[in-house]
Amino acid sequence: MSILVEGNQTRAVIASLLGEPGVVKLHDTNGRWDLLAELEATSMHELSDILERIRLIKGIHSSETSIHLRTYR
C-alpha cells in the first residue's frame, strides 16, 4: 500500500501503522508516495478490514493499494 501523508504528520502516521497488526513491513520512500506498507491478510475480507482501519488513520491524505500477484526474481 502506497501512502501519502498530510503535512508534518509522518511520525504520527508511522507510529499508527506500526501498531496495525496487518502491516508486516513499513518503508520510507521518495517520489509520489511517502510510505510503502506491506500488508498481510489471509482473505480478501481481512484485507478489506485492514484497509478500512488504515484509511481512518489521522494524517493519511491518500493511499493506493496494489496486490502482489507473482515474483519473477
Secondary structure as the mmCIF struct_conf table of DSSP 4:
data_model
#
loop_
_struct_conf.conf_type_id
_struct_conf.id
_struct_conf.beg_label_comp_id
_struct_conf.beg_label_asym_id
_struct_conf.beg_label_seq_id
_struct_conf.end_label_comp_id
_struct_conf.end_label_asym_id
_struct_conf.end_label_seq_id
STRN STRN1 SER A 2 VAL A 5
TURN_TY1_P TURN_TY1_P1 GLY A 7 ASN A 8
HELX_RH_AL_P HELX_RH_AL_P1 THR A 10 LEU A 18
TURN_TY1_P TURN_TY1_P2 GLY A 19 GLY A 19
TURN_TY1_P TURN_TY1_P3 PRO A 21 GLY A 22
STRN STRN2 VAL A 23 ASP A 28
BEND BEND1 GLY A 31 ARG A 32
BEND BEND2 ASP A 34 ASP A 34
STRN STRN3 LEU A 35 LEU A 39
BEND BEND3 THR A 42 SER A 43
HELX_RH_AL_P HELX_RH_AL_P2 MET A 44 ARG A 55
TURN_TY1_P TURN_TY1_P4 LEU A 56 LEU A 56
BEND BEND4 ILE A 57 ILE A 57
TURN_TY1_P TURN_TY1_P5 LYS A 58 GLY A 59
STRN STRN4 ILE A 60 GLU A 64
#
